[in-house]
């Protein structure tokens, strides 16, 4: 498997444009059940291009966007350039380069499955202030909700290089229990991404396990996508359905 830090370097443009956002109910959950307020300081670990960091910045929070991939840090800097409360940090989940007791919340969105979770537990506890919260967030695509999603999943399985090995829904509850080492809660929210064909194609190409344009499988994959899109799209659009899952606890 490619080095996990660099495997998204050639996916950044599609990641910025075509990855789904998070529903507003996620921020409500942080406010209502974790006492997030405007003065809270958030570390977004594995921040990528800044999609998850943005909702906290828009809430007025100071955010440390911790990301080891240089191309993604550059993309986040550009994407979030209007937010003065942002600080981008070259770091990993296991070594964030943040000071001790420096943040009220540490989150990881679409990223935890890349971490060494045992070392990450130690690092999160080091940077969190007393009574701070840790939260893991995923947009989990629904696989069986309708015929389009079933055929879309079949395309990913057919053309994906290491799809089964890198899927974040491979994370078992046992791993989450061992990571949090405390009782944790889970909340699920519905999320919808509406795309045209370019959006569907870009969503596929944002995933590190799918063929890039240099691959011999690229054109056959695009042809399959075009076939499925033409079969199910309405008025030139199609919906990708997700459950947004948030796992959280006070460390």
C-alpha positions as CSV (number, residue, x, y, z in Angstrom):
1,X,0.0,0.0,0.0
2,X,1.3,3.5,-0.8
3,X,2.4,5.7,2.0
4,X,-0.8,6.9,3.6
5,X,0.4,10.5,3.8
6,X,1.1,10.8,0.1
7,X,-1.6,8.7,-1.4
8,X,-4.0,11.7,-1.8
9,X,-1.4,14.1,-3.3
10,X,-2.8,13.6,-6.8
11,X,-6.4,13.7,-5.6
12,X,-6.5,17.2,-4.0
13,X,-8.3,19.1,-6.7
14,X,-11.2,16.6,-6.9
15,X,-11.2,16.3,-3.1
16,X,-11.8,20.0,-2.7
17,X,-14.5,20.2,-5.3
18,X,-16.4,16.9,-4.9
19,X,-16.2,15.6,-1.4
20,X,-19.5,16.0,0.5
21,X,-19.9,18.5,3.3
22,X,-21.3,17.7,6.8
23,X,-24.9,18.5,7.8
24,X,-25.6,21.4,10.1
25,X,-26.9,19.0,12.8
26,X,-23.3,18.0,13.5
27,X,-22.4,21.5,14.8
28,X,-25.7,21.5,16.8
29,X,-24.6,18.2,18.4
30,X,-21.3,19.8,19.5
31,X,-23.1,22.8,20.9
32,X,-25.9,20.9,22.7
33,X,-24.1,17.9,24.0
34,X,-20.4,18.9,24.1
35,X,-20.7,22.5,25.2
36,X,-19.0,23.9,22.1
37,X,-19.1,27.7,22.1
38,X,-17.4,30.5,20.1
39,X,-14.4,30.6,22.4
40,X,-13.7,26.8,22.1
41,X,-10.4,25.9,20.5
42,X,-10.6,22.9,18.0
43,X,-7.9,20.7,16.6
44,X,-9.0,19.1,13.4
45,X,-6.5,16.2,12.9
46,X,-6.1,14.8,9.4
47,X,-7.8,18.0,8.3
48,X,-7.2,17.4,4.6
49,X,-8.5,20.3,2.4
50,X,-10.4,21.9,5.3
51,X,-14.0,20.6,4.8
52,X,-14.5,19.7,8.4
53,X,-12.5,22.7,9.7
54,X,-14.8,25.1,7.9
55,X,-17.9,24.4,10.0
56,X,-16.0,25.2,13.2
57,X,-14.4,28.3,11.7
58,X,-17.8,29.5,10.5
59,X,-18.9,29.1,14.1
60,X,-16.2,31.5,15.3
61,X,-13.8,28.9,16.7
62,X,-10.1,29.0,16.5
63,X,-9.1,25.9,14.6
64,X,-5.7,24.1,14.3
65,X,-5.9,22.2,11.0
66,X,-3.3,19.4,11.5
67,X,-2.4,17.7,8.2
68,X,0.7,15.9,7.1
69,X,0.2,16.1,3.3
70,X,1.7,19.3,1.9
71,X,-0.6,19.5,-1.1
72,X,-3.7,19.2,1.1
73,X,-2.3,21.9,3.5
74,X,-1.9,24.2,0.6
75,X,-5.4,23.5,-0.6
76,X,-6.8,24.1,2.9
77,X,-5.0,27.4,3.1
78,X,-6.6,28.5,-0.1
79,X,-10.0,27.1,0.7
80,X,-10.1,28.7,4.1
81,X,-8.2,31.9,3.3
82,X,-11.1,34.1,4.6
83,X,-10.9,32.8,8.2
84,X,-8.4,34.6,10.4
85,X,-8.9,32.0,13.2
86,X,-7.3,29.2,11.2
87,X,-3.8,27.9,11.9
88,X,-2.5,25.2,9.6
89,X,-0.1,22.8,11.2
90,X,2.2,20.2,9.6
91,X,1.6,17.2,11.9
92,X,0.1,13.8,12.2
93,X,-2.4,12.2,14.5
94,X,0.4,10.6,16.4
95,X,2.5,13.8,16.6
96,X,0.3,16.9,16.1
97,X,3.1,19.4,17.0
98,X,0.5,21.2,19.2
99,X,1.3,22.2,22.8
100,X,0.1,20.2,25.9
101,X,-3.4,21.1,27.1
102,X,-4.0,23.5,24.2
103,X,-7.4,22.6,22.8
104,X,-11.0,22.0,24.0
105,X,-11.9,19.6,21.2
106,X,-10.0,17.3,18.9
107,X,-11.8,15.9,15.9
108,X,-10.9,13.6,13.0
109,X,-13.3,13.6,10.0
110,X,-12.9,10.9,7.4
111,X,-9.4,10.3,8.7
112,X,-9.3,8.0,11.8
113,X,-8.9,4.8,9.7
114,X,-5.5,6.1,8.6
115,X,-4.2,6.6,12.2
116,X,-2.2,4.4,14.6
117,X,-5.1,4.6,17.1
118,X,-3.0,3.5,20.1
119,X,-0.5,6.3,19.7
120,X,-3.3,8.7,18.7
121,X,-5.1,8.1,22.0
122,X,-2.0,9.2,23.8
123,X,-1.5,12.3,21.6
124,X,-5.1,13.4,21.8
125,X,-5.0,13.2,25.6
126,X,-1.8,15.2,25.7
127,X,-3.2,18.1,23.7
128,X,-6.7,18.1,25.2
129,X,-7.5,20.3,28.1
130,X,-9.3,18.9,31.2
131,X,-12.8,17.7,30.3
132,X,-12.0,18.1,26.6
133,X,-13.9,16.1,24.0
134,X,-12.7,13.8,21.2
135,X,-14.9,13.1,18.2
136,X,-14.6,11.0,15.1
137,X,-16.8,11.9,12.2
138,X,-17.5,10.0,9.0
139,X,-19.8,10.5,6.0
140,X,-20.7,6.8,5.4
141,X,-22.2,6.3,1.9
142,X,-25.3,4.1,1.9
143,X,-24.6,1.0,-0.2
144,X,-28.1,-0.6,-0.5
145,X,-30.6,2.3,-0.3
146,X,-31.5,2.1,-4.0
147,X,-30.5,0.6,-7.3
148,X,-28.2,3.4,-8.3
149,X,-26.2,3.1,-5.0
150,X,-26.0,-0.7,-5.5
151,X,-24.6,-0.3,-9.0
152,X,-22.3,2.5,-7.9
153,X,-20.9,0.3,-5.2
154,X,-20.3,-2.4,-7.7
155,X,-18.2,-0.1,-9.9
156,X,-16.1,0.9,-6.9
157,X,-15.5,-2.8,-6.1
158,X,-14.7,-3.6,-9.7
159,X,-12.2,-0.9,-10.3
160,X,-10.9,0.0,-6.9
161,X,-7.3,-1.0,-6.2
162,X,-7.4,-1.5,-2.5
163,X,-11.0,-0.5,-1.8
164,X,-11.9,-3.2,0.7
165,X,-8.7,-2.7,2.7
166,X,-9.1,1.1,3.0
167,X,-12.8,1.6,3.6
168,X,-13.4,3.5,6.8
169,X,-16.5,1.4,7.7
170,X,-14.1,-1.5,8.3
171,X,-13.4,0.2,11.7
172,X,-15.0,-2.1,14.3
173,X,-16.7,-1.0,17.5
174,X,-14.1,-2.9,19.4
175,X,-11.4,-0.6,18.0
176,X,-13.4,2.5,18.9
177,X,-13.9,1.2,22.4
178,X,-10.1,0.5,22.7
179,X,-9.3,3.9,21.2
180,X,-11.6,6.0,23.4
181,X,-11.0,3.8,26.5
182,X,-14.2,5.3,27.9
183,X,-17.9,5.2,27.3
184,X,-18.7,6.9,24.0
185,X,-21.8,8.0,22.2
186,X,-22.9,7.8,18.6
187,X,-25.2,10.1,16.7
188,X,-26.3,9.6,13.1
189,X,-27.6,12.2,10.7
190,X,-28.9,11.9,7.1
191,X,-26.8,13.6,4.5
192,X,-27.3,14.0,0.7
193,X,-24.9,15.0,-2.0
194,X,-26.6,16.1,-5.3
195,X,-24.2,15.9,-8.3
196,X,-24.2,16.1,-12.1
197,X,-22.0,13.7,-14.0
198,X,-18.8,15.7,-13.5
199,X,-19.6,15.7,-9.8
200,X,-20.1,12.0,-9.8
201,X,-16.8,11.4,-11.7
202,X,-15.0,13.9,-9.4
203,X,-16.3,12.2,-6.3
204,X,-14.9,8.8,-7.6
205,X,-11.6,10.4,-8.5
206,X,-11.2,12.0,-5.0
207,X,-10.8,8.5,-3.6
208,X,-7.2,7.2,-3.3
209,X,-8.2,3.6,-4.2
210,X,-9.7,4.5,-7.6
211,X,-7.8,4.6,-10.9
212,X,-6.2,7.9,-11.9
213,X,-6.3,9.2,-15.4
214,X,-2.9,7.5,-16.2
215,X,-4.4,4.1,-15.4
216,X,-5.5,1.6,-18.1
217,X,-8.7,1.1,-16.1
218,X,-9.6,4.8,-16.2
219,X,-11.6,4.9,-19.4
220,X,-13.5,1.7,-18.7
221,X,-14.4,3.0,-15.3
222,X,-15.6,6.3,-16.7
223,X,-17.7,4.4,-19.3
224,X,-19.3,2.4,-16.5
225,X,-20.1,5.6,-14.5
226,X,-21.6,7.2,-17.6
227,X,-23.8,4.2,-18.1
228,X,-25.1,4.1,-14.6
229,X,-25.6,7.9,-14.5
230,X,-27.6,7.9,-17.7
231,X,-29.7,5.1,-16.3
232,X,-30.7,6.7,-13.0
233,X,-30.1,10.5,-13.3
234,X,-33.1,12.8,-13.2
235,X,-32.8,16.2,-14.9
236,X,-29.1,15.8,-15.2
237,X,-28.6,15.2,-11.4
238,X,-28.2,12.2,-9.1
239,X,-28.1,11.9,-5.3
240,X,-25.5,10.1,-3.3
241,X,-26.9,9.3,0.1
242,X,-24.9,9.2,3.3
243,X,-25.2,8.6,7.0
244,X,-23.0,11.1,8.9
245,X,-21.9,9.3,12.0
246,X,-20.3,11.1,15.0
247,X,-18.6,9.1,17.8
248,X,-17.6,11.2,20.8
249,X,-16.6,11.2,24.4
250,X,-15.0,13.3,27.0
251,X,-11.4,12.3,27.5
